Amino acid sequence: MDIKTFLHNLREEVSCPVCINIYTDPKQLLCLHSFCLQCLNLCHRSSHGRDTIRCPKCQVVSKVPDSGDLKDLPTSFYLNGLIDVLAIQECKTSQVGCGNCQKKSSESSYCFQCCMFWCEECLIAHNIIQVNKDHRVLALKDFQEKDYEDVLKRPLFCSKQRHEKEELKYFCKNCETAACQSCVLIHHPGHAILHLEEEAERQKMELKSLIEIQKHNLQAKINTLGRIDEDCAKFTQQSEDIKGQVQKFVDNLIATIEAKKQNIIAAANDKTKRFLETLTTQKTEIENEIKIIESSLEKADTILKRSTHAEVVQLKKSFEEIFQGTHQSQPKDRYPEELSVLAFVENPKMLSTINAEEIGMVKIAHQTKASQSVAEGKGLEEAIANRQAHFSLTTRNSTGRQCYNEDDHVTVEIIDEQGRECATELQIIDNKDGLYQISYSPKTEGRCKVAIKVNGEHVHGSQFVVRVTPFQLKPVSAFGEQGSSVGKFSCPWGVAVNANDEIAVTDQFNNRVQIFSSEGNFLRSFGKGDMVGEFNNPRGIAFHNNGNIFVKDSLNHRIQIFSGEGKFVGSFGGEGELDSQLNNSFGLSVDSEGNIIVADAGNKLIKIFSPDGKFLMKIGEEGSFTLPIHCIQYDRYLIVSDHSDHCIKVFDRNGKFQYKFGKQGAGDGEFSFPECLSVNKSGQVMVCDSGNCRIQVFELNGKFVGKFGTEGKNLGEFTYPSALAVLSTGRVVVTDACNNRIQIIE
């Protein structure tokens, strides 16, 4: 036992989770959680069941003893021993009550056989009694490490009335309970009785066996869960591939139909043009004839009115010839015959086929491993802007069934139409069941091809077009303004999103948490003050996978826990330098195991607690941090923003330093007081570079990817961005602290 560590956190161990005070008469429930007897009675009275009691901590239901009295629940002797150890440890600062006269004194002694404290006066009487002559008594001020261990190893005494001084030394197999010698004689006559130590050793062996079985069972379930996660990722990617293939097929169908439509329209335009040319010619001819007739009529009318009889007789023959010619050239009032039959004739067979047939189907392709034959690759239409792409690789065996060979050496290259390299640092970063994920750095922008090679040879049909684009972010919307009413902010600091894409914001100087929809509509709020469930300068915030909300109540130096609806659940922390305490902490996050990671800036440490507030470990040897603001866990790493050192520091899960990136400055990859972090959907680290009023994005190894934002008040500009979180859509929510608003970018 590491007694120093044990004693350091002892007060937490002996504090009741309900009343937060030192246990009084601790009783243990079926779930192995312990509480004060008085606290359990209060919980039982407020519950609906008379014969059962629900654990206040884990909600597991336990049966009330047959007597109906909770005092008959098992007593936690171990906790009683811890309480005595705590009293001994703190005797210099607080007095200890005598077990005989109840007088409190700092000069008391402890009897290891009586398991109680004695003041100086009562100790004289204790030592006079003959039966106590062999008792070991030690002054509290003289306790050493081994003596604390001896207190915890003290014997257990019978709880039966008038047997309180008798040690539990026997085990009744019939009743399956420990018993003192008097109980064996009075209550267990004729029963199979064993020495308690002997039975305990036997049961220890059984428990060890059960523990080993459960460990194997746990590991098996963890392995199964891992495989399920892999399958989920695999099928999700397959679904995305199918959607892309369906979209491509439908686009091709639409393009083909559109081309045929244009052909028909072009044919109709051509025929119409020829018809119009013919009709225009006819129109011109008739117009000319009309002019001739009109002119002739005009002349004839003039002659009839003004000419002499001799002139009329002479000109009549000329007019008859003119009129005869125009009469014969009159239009027959007909149009080209083909114009009357110009119409669109539908193809009913095609329409019937489209209505009756599906464009395709989704089916399960059973893959089997076999030696390589002819390889075929399938890829994505476009590579995403974060410089990652996926492709699947299959082969066909001699029977024609699809398969793949995991031992084949697969490489890829991204080239343009002239065969020139479009991307560098190309590598396959993952391969699961024939689904490959590649990472690359683009050299150019535009359409390129992914060429796949297996064992040095190009895969048939594997050159798929991708669109190589540089990193970019764009503003989408913003909500909030300066104020204290609903939906307004006063220096918002932390932000978190849950599975429903609800956005929770710590409204720092309004001392509250506000929750909004993903569109920025106000939903609810809670907090404000120094009491339980209230805040004084809240900063870090995180949603737990159990639905609770964890909030860093900074100036109260504690972490408060709320339900998703804002109802107070519990808290832990307190101002100080102990492992369980905090000092001016800022950001917090939840790791993959559900533990709470707190950046304890004042103590220059990163601390990790269980969801119920139990201290687990800390990171940061002396000099590791200057002012750690936020820490997140991603994959096997813990990533920390060191505000005053102007850099990002990376550790493994055991707290061992790995590397750091960044330095003070305003260039790419440089920082001015970096604050909170997040990881986007592509596994890249996003950093609030607050002093430079921008967001910077990096690969996990610290390689600069891109940046977004400048100083200002317009959309897409920031004044001291402090925290960010990622919605399920991939959009990023940013607290624009000094502009008193939340911005959403993608």
GITA-V229347 format. One record per pair of residues at least 12 apart in sequence whose ideal C-beta (glycine too) atoms are under 6 Angstrom apart, sorted by sequence separation. I is the first residue (numbers start at 0). J is the second residue. D is the distance in whole Angstrom. If there is no record, write none. Layout:
BEGIN
((I | J | D) (I | J | D))
END
This chain:
BEGIN
((23 | 35 | 5) (24 | 36 | 4) (95 | 107 | 5) (154 | 166 | 5) (155 | 167 | 5) (167 | 179 | 6) (302 | 314 | 6) (378 | 390 | 4) (426 | 438 | 6) (450 | 462 | 5) (493 | 505 | 4) (539 | 551 | 4) (586 | 598 | 5) (627 | 639 | 5) (628 | 640 | 5) (675 | 687 | 5) (722 | 734 | 5) (22 | 35 | 6) (26 | 39 | 6) (42 | 55 | 5) (50 | 63 | 5) (106 | 119 | 6) (491 | 504 | 5) (492 | 505 | 5) (501 | 514 | 6) (502 | 515 | 5) (511 | 524 | 5) (512 | 525 | 6) (537 | 550 | 5) (538 | 551 | 5) (547 | 560 | 5) (548 | 561 | 5) (557 | 570 | 5) (558 | 571 | 6) (584 | 597 | 5) (585 | 598 | 5) (594 | 607 | 5) (595 | 608 | 5) (604 | 617 | 5) (605 | 618 | 4) (636 | 649 | 5) (637 | 650 | 5) (646 | 659 | 5) (647 | 660 | 6) (673 | 686 | 5) (674 | 687 | 4) (683 | 696 | 5) (684 | 697 | 5) (693 | 706 | 5) (694 | 707 | 5) (720 | 733 | 5) (721 | 734 | 5) (730 | 743 | 5) (731 | 744 | 5) (104 | 118 | 5) (108 | 122 | 5) (165 | 179 | 4) (169 | 183 | 5) (376 | 390 | 6) (377 | 391 | 5) (425 | 439 | 4) (448 | 462 | 5) (449 | 463 | 5) (512 | 526 | 5) (558 | 572 | 5) (584 | 598 | 6) (605 | 619 | 6) (627 | 641 | 6) (628 | 642 | 4) (647 | 661 | 5) (694 | 708 | 6) (90 | 105 | 6) (491 | 506 | 6) (492 | 507 | 4) (511 | 526 | 4) (537 | 552 | 6) (538 | 553 | 5) (557 | 572 | 4) (584 | 599 | 5) (585 | 600 | 5) (594 | 609 | 6) (604 | 619 | 4) (646 | 661 | 4) (673 | 688 | 6) (674 | 689 | 5) (693 | 708 | 4) (720 | 735 | 6) (721 | 736 | 5) (730 | 745 | 4) (102 | 118 | 5) (165 | 181 | 6) (171 | 187 | 5) (376 | 392 | 5) (424 | 440 | 5) (448 | 464 | 6) (449 | 465 | 5) (511 | 527 | 5) (556 | 572 | 6) (584 | 600 | 6) (625 | 641 | 6) (626 | 642 | 4) (17 | 34 | 6) (98 | 115 | 3) (162 | 179 | 5) (173 | 190 | 4) (422 | 439 | 4) (423 | 440 | 5) (490 | 507 | 5) (500 | 517 | 4) (510 | 527 | 4) (536 | 553 | 5) (546 | 563 | 5) (556 | 573 | 6) (583 | 600 | 5) (593 | 610 | 5) (624 | 641 | 5) (626 | 643 | 4) (635 | 652 | 6) (672 | 689 | 5) (719 | 736 | 5) (98 | 116 | 5) (173 | 191 | 6) (177 | 195 | 6) (375 | 393 | 6) (446 | 464 | 6) (447 | 465 | 6) (488 | 506 | 5) (490 | 508 | 5) (534 | 552 | 5) (536 | 554 | 4) (556 | 574 | 4) (581 | 599 | 5) (583 | 601 | 4) (625 | 643 | 4) (645 | 663 | 4) (670 | 688 | 5) (672 | 690 | 4) (692 | 710 | 4) (717 | 735 | 5) (719 | 737 | 4) (15 | 34 | 6) (97 | 116 | 6) (162 | 181 | 5) (171 | 190 | 5) (172 | 191 | 4) (299 | 318 | 5) (422 | 441 | 5) (489 | 508 | 4) (535 | 554 | 4) (582 | 601 | 3) (625 | 644 | 5) (671 | 690 | 3) (718 | 737 | 4) (15 | 35 | 5) (18 | 38 | 5) (97 | 117 | 6) (374 | 394 | 5) (422 | 442 | 6) (446 | 466 | 6) (447 | 467 | 5) (489 | 509 | 5) (535 | 555 | 5) (582 | 602 | 5) (671 | 691 | 5) (718 | 738 | 5) (17 | 38 | 4) (95 | 116 | 5) (97 | 118 | 4) (100 | 121 | 5) (171 | 192 | 6) (421 | 442 | 6) (547 | 568 | 6) (603 | 624 | 5) (683 | 704 | 6) (32 | 54 | 5) (99 | 121 | 4) (112 | 134 | 4) (157 | 179 | 4) (372 | 394 | 6) (373 | 395 | 6) (421 | 443 | 5) (605 | 627 | 6) (15 | 38 | 6) (169 | 192 | 5) (170 | 193 | 5) (371 | 394 | 5) (372 | 395 | 5) (444 | 467 | 6) (30 | 54 | 5) (32 | 56 | 5) (97 | 121 | 5) (110 | 134 | 5) (111 | 135 | 4) (372 | 396 | 6) (444 | 468 | 6) (510 | 534 | 5) (170 | 195 | 5) (556 | 581 | 5) (605 | 630 | 5) (645 | 670 | 5) (692 | 717 | 5) (28 | 54 | 5) (110 | 136 | 5) (169 | 195 | 6) (295 | 321 | 5) (411 | 437 | 6) (421 | 447 | 4) (441 | 467 | 4) (483 | 509 | 5) (576 | 602 | 6) (600 | 626 | 5) (665 | 691 | 5) (712 | 738 | 6) (30 | 57 | 5) (168 | 195 | 5) (369 | 396 | 4) (600 | 627 | 6) (108 | 136 | 5) (109 | 137 | 6) (170 | 198 | 4) (30 | 59 | 4) (40 | 69 | 6) (507 | 536 | 6) (598 | 627 | 5) (39 | 69 | 5) (108 | 138 | 5) (403 | 433 | 4) (598 | 628 | 6) (642 | 672 | 5) (689 | 719 | 5) (598 | 629 | 5) (689 | 720 | 6) (29 | 61 | 4) (107 | 139 | 6) (415 | 447 | 5) (505 | 537 | 4) (598 | 630 | 5) (618 | 650 | 6) (689 | 721 | 6) (28 | 61 | 4) (292 | 325 | 5) (369 | 402 | 4) (371 | 404 | 5) (505 | 538 | 6) (551 | 584 | 6) (640 | 673 | 4) (687 | 720 | 5) (36 | 70 | 6) (368 | 402 | 6) (413 | 447 | 5) (414 | 448 | 6) (596 | 630 | 5) (687 | 721 | 6) (366 | 401 | 6) (367 | 402 | 5) (486 | 521 | 4) (505 | 540 | 5) (532 | 567 | 3) (579 | 614 | 5) (668 | 703 | 4) (366 | 402 | 6) (413 | 449 | 6) (485 | 521 | 5) (531 | 567 | 6) (551 | 587 | 5) (578 | 614 | 5) (618 | 654 | 4) (640 | 676 | 6) (667 | 703 | 5) (687 | 723 | 6) (288 | 325 | 6) (364 | 401 | 6) (503 | 540 | 6) (17 | 55 | 5) (111 | 149 | 6) (411 | 449 | 6) (412 | 450 | 5) (638 | 676 | 6) (685 | 723 | 6) (114 | 153 | 5) (16 | 56 | 5) (288 | 328 | 6) (411 | 451 | 5) (525 | 565 | 3) (392 | 433 | 5) (478 | 519 | 3) (571 | 612 | 3) (660 | 701 | 3) (33 | 75 | 5) (391 | 433 | 5) (410 | 452 | 5) (523 | 565 | 6) (586 | 628 | 6) (590 | 632 | 4) (391 | 434 | 5) (585 | 628 | 5) (586 | 629 | 3) (588 | 631 | 5) (409 | 453 | 6) (33 | 78 | 6) (285 | 330 | 6) (390 | 435 | 6) (493 | 538 | 5) (495 | 540 | 5) (497 | 542 | 4) (631 | 676 | 5) (633 | 678 | 5) (26 | 72 | 4) (27 | 73 | 5) (407 | 453 | 5) (408 | 454 | 5) (421 | 467 | 6) (492 | 538 | 5) (493 | 539 | 5) (495 | 541 | 5) (539 | 585 | 6) (541 | 587 | 5) (543 | 589 | 5) (549 | 595 | 6) (628 | 674 | 5) (629 | 675 | 4) (677 | 723 | 5) (679 | 725 | 6) (389 | 436 | 5) (407 | 454 | 6) (493 | 540 | 4) (495 | 542 | 5) (538 | 585 | 5) (539 | 586 | 4) (541 | 588 | 5) (629 | 676 | 5) (674 | 721 | 5) (675 | 722 | 4) (677 | 724 | 6) (27 | 75 | 5) (539 | 587 | 4) (541 | 589 | 5) (677 | 725 | 6) (90 | 139 | 4) (388 | 437 | 5) (680 | 729 | 5) (25 | 75 | 4) (387 | 438 | 5) (87 | 139 | 5) (25 | 78 | 4) (386 | 439 | 5) (87 | 142 | 6) (22 | 78 | 5) (277 | 335 | 6) (84 | 147 | 5) (274 | 338 | 5) (84 | 150 | 5) (83 | 150 | 6) (13 | 81 | 5) (12 | 81 | 6) (13 | 82 | 5) (80 | 150 | 6) (80 | 151 | 5) (270 | 341 | 6) (378 | 449 | 5) (13 | 85 | 5) (376 | 451 | 5) (9 | 85 | 5) (388 | 465 | 6) (76 | 155 | 5) (374 | 453 | 5) (6 | 88 | 6) (376 | 458 | 5) (382 | 465 | 4) (374 | 458 | 4) (375 | 459 | 6) (381 | 465 | 6) (384 | 468 | 5) (375 | 460 | 5) (376 | 461 | 3) (378 | 463 | 3) (381 | 466 | 4) (384 | 470 | 6) (586 | 675 | 5) (243 | 380 | 5) (2 | 144 | 5) (2 | 147 | 6) (517 | 726 | 6) (500 | 726 | 5) (500 | 727 | 6) (494 | 722 | 5) (496 | 724 | 5) (492 | 721 | 5) (493 | 722 | 5) (495 | 724 | 5) (494 | 724 | 5) (496 | 726 | 6) (502 | 732 | 6) (470 | 704 | 5) (470 | 705 | 3) (472 | 707 | 4) (477 | 714 | 6) (494 | 732 | 5) (474 | 714 | 5) (494 | 734 | 5) (474 | 715 | 4) (491 | 734 | 5) (491 | 736 | 6) (490 | 736 | 5) (488 | 739 | 4) (481 | 739 | 4) (480 | 739 | 6) (479 | 740 | 4) (479 | 741 | 5) (477 | 740 | 5) (478 | 741 | 6) (477 | 742 | 5) (476 | 743 | 5) (475 | 743 | 5) (474 | 744 | 5) (475 | 745 | 6) (472 | 744 | 5) (387 | 681 | 6) (385 | 681 | 4) (11 | 579 | 6))
END
